[in-house]
Amino acid sequence: MSSITHITVKLIDTDGNAFAILGCVSRALRKGGYDDEFIHTV
């Protein structure tokens, strides 16, 4: 599987709820400099 970003997210000790995972990933993308349009597209 190919990655379209250089962002990695550690999911250990993260709630298994899908919305919690999406929140964790979107925070990491914002911290990595990606804009909201990109985050909502992916």
Backbone hydrogen bonds in HBPLUS format (Angstrom, degrees):
<---DONOR---> <-ACCEPTOR-->    atom                        ^
c    i                          cat <-CA-CA->   ^        H-A-AA   ^      H-
h    n   atom  resd res      DA  || num        DHA   H-A  angle D-A-AA Bond
n    s   type  num  typ     dist DA aas  dist angle  dist       angle   num
A0014-THR N   A0011-LEU O   3.20 MM   3  5.24 142.8  2.35 130.7 123.4     1
A0020-ALA N   A0017-ASN O   3.07 MM   3  5.26 123.4  2.40 102.2 116.5     2
A0021-ILE N   A0017-ASN O   3.09 MM   4  6.45 154.6  2.16 154.1 161.5     3
A0022-LEU N   A0018-ALA O   2.94 MM   4  6.18 162.2  1.97 149.7 154.7     4
A0023-GLY N   A0019-PHE O   2.97 MM   4  6.08 154.5  2.03 140.5 147.4     5
A0024-CYS N   A0020-ALA O   3.01 MM   4  6.20 154.5  2.07 142.8 149.5     6
A0025-VAL N   A0021-ILE O   2.94 MM   4  6.20 160.3  1.98 154.0 159.0     7
A0026-SER N   A0022-LEU O   2.87 MM   4  6.05 164.6  1.89 151.1 155.7     8
A0027-ARG N   A0023-GLY O   2.98 MM   4  6.09 154.9  2.04 145.9 152.4     9
A0028-ALA N   A0024-CYS O   3.14 MM   4  6.34 156.8  2.19 141.4 147.7    10
A0029-LEU N   A0025-VAL O   2.93 MM   4  6.21 154.6  2.00 151.2 158.5    11
A0030-ARG N   A0026-SER O   2.97 MM   4  6.16 160.5  2.00 147.4 152.2    12
A0031-LYS N   A0027-ARG O   2.90 MM   4  6.10 163.4  1.93 150.4 155.4    13
A0032-GLY N   A0028-ALA O   2.93 MM   4  6.09 136.3  2.12 137.0 149.1    14
A0034-TYR N   A0029-LEU O   3.02 MM   5  5.47 163.2  2.04 153.7 148.3    15
A0033-GLY N   A0030-ARG O   2.98 MM   3  5.17 161.1  2.01 107.7 113.4    16
A0039-ILE N   A0035-ASP O   3.10 MM   4  6.42 163.3  2.13 153.3 158.4    17
A0040-HIS N   A0036-ASP O   2.93 MM   4  6.08 162.1  1.96 154.7 158.1    18
A0041-THR N   A0037-GLU O   3.05 MM   4  6.11 136.0  2.25 138.2 149.9    19
A0041-THR N   A0038-PHE O   3.18 MM   3  5.06 127.6  2.47  92.7 106.6    20
A0042-VAL N   A0038-PHE O   3.00 MM   4  6.19 158.7  2.05 155.0 159.1    21
